[in-house]
Amino acid sequence: LASLSELQVGHFPSLQELNAAKNCIDRLHIPSFLFKLHVLDLRANRITKINKEDLENLRDANTSNLSLILSHNSINYIDPGAFRFVTLQLLHLKGCFSHEDIMKASLNAISGLRVQKLLIGQYRNSPTKVHFKENLLEGLCGLEVEELTITGLHIRFTFTNTFFDCMENITSLRFIHTNLYQFSRESIASNMQKFELKNSAIVKTPFYIVSELKHLKELRITNNKRLTNIDYSLQTLDKLEFLDLSKNNIMMQSCCDESIPGKSLKHLNFSYNSYIGLRSFFLNMPHLLSLDLSHSKVDSVGQFPIFMTLYNLTYLDLSYTSCHFVIHCSFCGLFNLVELRVPHTTFAPDILSSVFQNLSSLRLLDMESCGLENLPNEMFGHLKRLQVLNLSKNKLMELPASVLLSLFALQHLNIRSNNIQGLSNDTIQVLSKSLEKVDLSDNPYDCSCTQEQFLMWVREMSTKNPNFSNHLECKTPEHLQGSLLRDVNLKCSWTLIYISMLLSVVFVFLLLLVYHFYLKNSFLYLCFCHRGYKKSATEKTYDAFVIHSSLDEEWVREELLPELEGGDPSFQLCVHYRNFEAGKLILENIFYNGICCSRNALVLLSPNFIESKWCSFEFRLALFWRFLEDECGIILILLEPIREDQLKHMYVLKKYLSSKTYLKWDKNDKEKEVFWKRLRKALTQSRKVDVPL
């Protein structure tokens, strides 16, 4: 295409955008049938010169909505006054000038142009560098331009005092991809409302320049990797509504009451920085609507209720901040919050049931990769308006229906990449009611008969939406691993399954009975019958068999044995460390050499006794032998107090203590004398079984 006049588009009266880029057009002559366009893209053509006569027909035309894109045309010359009285929405001159002198002359030549937005400069990777020079932008004084974007200029020094001379009426100024590293200090009389500095080489924020812009409403200083700190206060910018300091390397020890203006601030973005220290409670930001701290290291969040005064906040992003929430009031005060994003943060399990309880206006909750293992029933109980819930990449093994019942407005649910093997019938019913989109992919699903209802539901949903189950694959059983859930067709006989389950339960129950009664008790009676034991008092070798924990052996050695075996009358005691025969089974020593050969069982109760399985076993054997032969007396001695909760797993001992009298050891000398007197009396009774003490 060599000329726009060749186009036959006059019969398209509603045409708004025409892309004629990368053609052979060498003249900027715009036919009248294109005046109603909103966008005319002529980038990368062959336009090298713009003549006054080429734009003559634009002077009286209404082209205030037209965006003219001339980038990547190698323009060497523009007739002075060629754009006089021309009105445009946007003029795009990026990559058009090969030298700064050509740019300066061209900007002077377009004097008289009325344009909403003007973009000048070079492409970032252009081999041709345009250097900033004194008075390069003086041509702006002859233009009526509101928004100026300067991109790709190679600036070898700081801006001089004349840089802002022609920008008094500019409302928006943007510097993109420049190697600008410093501004000169100067006073600026400007109506500027927007200022942006992106991808520059600055190491300090130019707040001494920005603070002069009294009418500034929007400030963006982003993607400046050498920018590490904020040196100046912005408190003079009392009209500032939007502050974006994202994607720098800022380390800010204390944010945000002193350096950041909050009187009118509505949007604050500190994302993708090194460290943001939140030392205050945002007391001076009553109108803040959005706060983005994502991908920055922050402190205090989740440890203190720092958002308490942000009543109007609607958007909060704490993604990838590694915050650990430990207090129930982590989000207190956020009554109007609509969107909360907390991926890659963690929550203390004990706060999950209440941490979101005051977020009654919430519409979106993103909890991806929060390490969640289970969801309390009350977790989302107050989120009646929640529409989007993302629980992906956690460790959930189930999704209870009770968790979802209160989410009346829920439309989108994402639980992909968890450990869920299937969904219950109740959960399926909840998901089938009103949800528009459910993502269940990348979970280790079980495709056995226990999940038959779930598999049938997946097949049903797949017929309605073919993309529903593309990533729903079986993990178990092994022969179905990798199969799509929608392709699995099981033939399950539930009668056989129920019978098998019942038989399994009965079998386990019988095993438990065998363990408790046969292994622990029956072998004693068999041993008794095998040995042909005969009842005879003459066979009793010891007055008492001492049942005690090895940890209480010191009391046995130092108190019990000297007192009973060395006193008058003398009693013979059986203790395991002295009287058990080497080489015999422990059980045989306990039963035949201990209990059977003793007239009494002396049971020394203490917390150590409760913890010992052997002590419990010996006590049960003594009870068993007493029941079988009605010979073995049982004398209980309480060495140390035992708490009620320590006895809850020893029902037999607990019941025995509640119905029998026992001796209690006391270190008091007078009490000791009574103790030994009562114990000797019990041992000398002619009837040794449960003699009242």
Sequence and secondary structure as in RCSB ss.txt:
>XXXX:A:sequence
LASLSELQVGHFPSLQELNAAKNCIDRLHIPSFLFKLHVLDLRANRITKINKEDLENLRDANTSNLSLILSHNSI
NYIDPGAFRFVTLQLLHLKGCFSHEDIMKASLNAISGLRVQKLLIGQYRNSPTKVHFKENLLEGLCGLEVEELTI
TGLHIRFTFTNTFFDCMENITSLRFIHTNLYQFSRESIASNMQKFELKNSAIVKTPFYIVSELKHLKELRITNNK
RLTNIDYSLQTLDKLEFLDLSKNNIMMQSCCDESIPGKSLKHLNFSYNSYIGLRSFFLNMPHLLSLDLSHSKVDS
VGQFPIFMTLYNLTYLDLSYTSCHFVIHCSFCGLFNLVELRVPHTTFAPDILSSVFQNLSSLRLLDMESCGLENL
PNEMFGHLKRLQVLNLSKNKLMELPASVLLSLFALQHLNIRSNNIQGLSNDTIQVLSKSLEKVDLSDNPYDCSCT
QEQFLMWVREMSTKNPNFSNHLECKTPEHLQGSLLRDVNLKCSWTLIYISMLLSVVFVFLLLLVYHFYLKNSFLY
LCFCHRGYKKSATEKTYDAFVIHSSLDEEWVREELLPELEGGDPSFQLCVHYRNFEAGKLILENIFYNGICCSRN
ALVLLSPNFIESKWCSFEFRLALFWRFLEDECGIILILLEPIREDQLKHMYVLKKYLSSKTYLKWDKNDKEKEVF
WKRLRKALTQSRKVDVPL
>XXXX:A:secstr
   GGG   TT TT  EEE  SS        GGGTT SEEE TTS   EE TGGGGGGTTS  TT EEE TT   
 EE TTTTTT EEEEEEEET  SSHHHHHHHHHHTTT EEEEEEEE  TT SS  B  TTTTGGGGG EEEEEEE
ES B  S   TTTTTT TT SEEEEES                EEEEES   SB  HHHHTT TT  EEEEE  T
T  B  S  TT TT  EEE  SS  EEEEESTTTS  SS  EEE  S SEEEE S  TT TT  EEE TTSEE S
BTTB TTTT TT  EEE TTS  EE STTTTTT TT  EEE TT EE GGGTTTTTTT TT  EEE TTS     
 TTTTTT TT  EEE  SS  S   HHHHTT TT  EEE  SS      HHHHHHHHHH SEEE  S  EE SGG
GHHHHHHHHHHHHH TTTTTT BEEESGGGTT BGGG      HHHHHHHHHHHHHHHHHHHHIIIIIIIIIHHH
HHHHHHT    GGG  BSEEEE  GGGHHHIIIIIHHHHHSSSS   EE HHHHS TTS HHHIIIIIIITTBSE
EEEEESHHHHH HHHHHHHHHHHHHHHHHS  EEEEEE S   GGGGTT HHHHHHHHHS  EE   SHHHHHHH
HHHHHHHHH SS SS   
